[in-house]
Amino acid sequence: MSQFTVDQALQIAIQYQQSGQLAEAEDIYRQILAAYPDQADALHLLGITAHQGNRNDVAEQMIAKALVISPDNTTYRLSMGSVLQAQQRTDDAIKWYQKTLEMDPFSAEACNNLGVAFTTAGRFQEAVDSFERAMQLSPGHVSANGNMGIALCHLGRYDEALRALRTAISYHPKAPAFHASLGAALFQLGQTDAAIAACQEAISLDPNHGRAHQTLALIYTKLNRPAEAVNESRLAATSMPDVLDAQITYGASLTATGRLDDAVAFHHHALAKFPRSASLHNNLANTLKDQGLLDAALDEFRQAMILDPAAIQHHSNYLYSLHFHPTLKAKDIFEEHRRFNQTFAEPLKREILPWANDRTTPSNNRRLRIGYVSNQFRGHAIGMNILPLLANHNKEQFEIFCYSDVNEPDFYTFRFQQCADHWINTLSKSPQDLAERIRRDKIDILVDLNMHLAGERLMVFARKPAPVQVSFAAYPGTTGLTAIDYRLTDENLEPTTELPAPSSETAIRLPLSFWCYLPQVKDLPVNTLPAKDMGFITFGNLNNFCKINEPTLDLWATIMRSATRSRLVMMTAEGSHRRRTQTFFQNRDIAPDRIDFVPRLPPEKYMRIYHRIDLGLDSFPYNGHNTSLDAFYMGVPVTTIIGNSPVSRATWSQLVNLGLQELAGNSPAEFVRLAIDLANNWPRLADLRHSLRTRMQSSPLMNEKLYAETVEQAYRTIWQRWCQSSESRA
């Protein structure tokens, strides 16, 4: 075959290849190679044909042979990188592109491909650097611009991502990947309608575009449209079976929508394919926790921490979950918190700098600058507890800064904004950037409202951007961070007459209550005692099911056996854990049909469930907190045990503030006796039902002004301590 004939044959084969006729193209390439085994272009193009047919092992062999003949050919080298990435050998692809750039440092395409590989590997800043280099070498490189927008989304730099993606789309309006990433950026910036439109445009261009479906799933989850969320995440997982985060999104959507058995089964299936995915183990742990399988959940959290020791949220999920365990000792839980501090917070102490704050007190006519950090400035238990404080702050003495990570604002978010002197959206800020902003704002007292709950910002506090730092409101307990100076608690949660709970922070005891109750549903009336109409007592516990364990259920079963025909209402999603719970009671002579389950409900429907309940039974060791307050507001008394940790004394603290200490026992036996006595005393239950809301409204639990005054006094005290300390003079 003459050289002219080879060139002609190559052109014909390329035309076949471009039109999708891969078999015909491959046949011609093989004919050329039969006559000329060292024809490098034919070897390379045969490899590309195999790559297009997803036969990447063959593709790698052919391109490798081409590179033996022409080792400096940048096109061949780029193709090899693409084949390696297709085999999920991302690290090998990165090394290949880097070697290519050593040989040809001016290849914009190699920079772009390296950036894509870095993105796949989760090395997003390096990806951005590579894309920027590609655009420097080739200013019109639109793909690099769009790909950079994708990487910027992963870094949380959504404003920059928006600009890059819109520029790319203006040149390539038919590129579905750019529209999908534009949707992700718009969603994170709170532009939900535009985000949905961008994702739908991506899907119109490519109905199987997994990233667009995945983003829509996240949007629909936030919008509480569960059926659509599950459907979109399923499409994403199906479209991208080898993409880990698509599987993670689908599993998370199953959990979020209460399909817990399906979620557990899916996570086990996904882990068979991605056994080293820390996120899958973490999400499986959260699902198991929701089913009340706490030991199994803790094991999965530990596995997630082993696989990704740098993922702070996995560690925080683990630490928070320890509080629910019925047999763990306080000192052991605290030791785990200390380990967290040593691993994550201590290395950041080098970033702590002297503060430029004015070292005076409010009595010197200077307003204290208080900063609150949270993602729960909305209709959430934390938000509803902290809103009375912000709404009643003395603005003559306190200047309020809210650093908001809220990505799902609601009516209450607007109320929080009205209460703040300064509202700073921090969604896209890294811990370092947020710490620098707080330092520039010269915050005197910085308050963490999340602790180890989802969306924690503890690495901001580890950098100590404010001279005094406080944890509060998420739950009564320790963060473990020595960089946080104080935590607010109350005298009933942690009486001074007893040994203090293990803590890295100094406890500041509010004189009355850790909580100030603000009901989301104010006007729902209290009904008459349900037992009078039903003819039997209905017990209830509407806490998160992760608080429910066998020792607690055993106490409840003892109470129910003594209350003829009594029933129990519990709140949890559907699943095998319901049947497991009914079996537990059945084994203790309680018929399964005496246990009623209700799913998680919107606020008003949830509050109406209390119309069915005569008497609340608390959970141990983690009491009802806001849930007990909801019960009291709806006229339902709650019996409890006075525990030995802050989370196990929550209902006791509330009962003291209500003047109903007689509803709490000092032991499990006393708890059982009190509940049985009340269950048999319908006139007493009817009287409590009639009077509880009035008690609530006239107690410290709903005295917003008094609550704000006690917290403000705590702030004054700790600020004066700092002003008088050697640290303030350093």
ABEGO torsion letter per residue (X at the ends): XBAAAAAAAAAAAAAAAAAGBAAAAAAAAAAAAAABAABAAAAAAAAAAAAAAGBAAAAAAAAAAAAAABAABAAAAAAAAAAAAAAGBAAAAAAAAAAAAAABAABAAAAAAAAAAAAAAGBAAAAAAAAAAAAAABAABAAAAAAAAAAAAAAGBAAAAAAAAAAAAAABAABAAAAAAAAAAAAAAGBAAAAAAAAAAAAAABAABAAAAAAAAAAAAAAGBAAAAAAAAAAAAAABAABAAAAAAAAAAAAAAGBAAAAAAAAAAAAAABAABAAAAAAAAAAAAAAGBAAAAAAAAAAAAAABAABAAAAAAAAAAAAABAABBAAAAAAAAAAAAAAAAAAAAAABBBBABBBBBAAAGBBBBBBBBBAABBBBAAAAAAAAAAAABBAAABBBBBBBABABBBAAAAAAAAABABBBBAAABBAAAAAAAAAAAGBABBBBAAEABBGBAAAAAAAGABABBBBBGABBEBAGBAABABBBBBAAABBAABBBBBBABBBBBBAABABBBBBABAABBBBBBAAAAAGBBBBBBABBAAABBAAAAAAAAAAAAABBGBBBBBBBBBEAAAAAAAAAAAAAGBBAAABBBBBBBBAAAAAAAAAABABBBBBOABBBBAAAAAAAAAGBBBBBBBBABAAAAAAAAAAAAAGAAAABBABAAAAAAAAAAAAABAAAAAAAAAAAAAAAAABAAABAAAAAAAAAAAAAAAAAAAAABAAAAX
